[in-house]
């Protein structure tokens, strides 16, 4: 039997790790308490109380406006007046429609072996649809035009409408599509030529 050779007056115990863990937990608890106190102070501050009062006032005003709106009666407008309004709106829409922009975008979208026959824009309630008739070499080339149009961001919802025999064995097809000129910015005007030097 070996003798006990521990010469220390007190046995060695490692208390450092439990003390560090306890200190970390206390620090975390103090930090969370301070954070909660700051949030509570913010919620109870005069500025937050004013904001809550303002939100309550706006919500009550919104409810009152909705109640007033529900009680409003839409006046009956005579059909002749509605027709004049619609005609005036159509005139304004036609005045702002850019044929030059439409033609340049159609030229960029159509392949070289497809020829335009007619273009008819339809302006309705702020939306623009166009009907295009074109002649292609064959039916496959005519349907390929649909993919070409749909690859351009300004044309959408392209639908073939009809197929007929065209001149010289070609195929005439008509298409209808939505036209969104704002989808692509208009091309910049060409810069003026530099003045001639003496």
Helices and strands as residue ranges (DSSP letters): H 16-43, H 46-71, H 79-96, H 99-109, E 115-124, E 127-136, H 139-150, E 155-165, G 167-169, E 171-179, G 181-183
